């Protein structure tokens, strides 16, 4: 986990409600293909960074749909 991702462009899902709990995602961190994930309500609380392969595996798993 890290909180040092200068220049990251974060975004929330267009399906997110303005005051709802959700996460923000940033692509292309540090090295091309990295993905950052953080809490939208606490953006300075730390960031999880995944490789592109790890992120793809997560999306294919369907866990995020729960």
N, C-alpha and C positions, 0 to 999 in steps of 0.2 A: 504494500500500500504506500502511496506517496501523495504529497500535496504540492509537489513542485513540477508543474507542467506549464511553463510559460508559453504563451502563444496559442494554447489550445482553444479551438472554437467549439463550445459546448451547445448542445441542443436537446430539447425535450420532445417527446412524441407529440404529434399534432392532436392525438386523442387525449392528452393529459388535460385535466381540469385545472384552472388557475391556482386553486388552493389545495390541490390533492397531493398526497405523498407520491413521489415518483423519482425516477433517476434521470440523469443527464448523461449523454454519450458524446465522446469526441473521438474522431478518427485521425490517423496519421501522426500519432504522438511519438516523439523521440526518433523513431525509425519508421519508415513507411510500413503500413500494415498493422500498427499497434492501435488498440482501442482502449480508451479510458472510460470508466464508469464512476459516477459520484452521486451522492444524495442531493437532489435539487433544493431541499430546504436547508442543507448545511454544506454548501460548496467548499468551504475551507476545512471540512472535517476529514479530508483524506480522499484518495482516489485509488481504485483498483485498476491496474493496467494489464491487459491481455494481449497476447500475440494474435494476429489475424486468424491463425489456425484454431486457437483456443476459442475465440469469439464465434467462428463458424460452427465449431462443435457444439457450443452452448445453444446457438440458434437452432441447429438441427435437432437437438435433444427434446425440444418442446417444453422444457421446464419453465421457461419464461411465461408460458400461457396460463400457468396455475393462478 
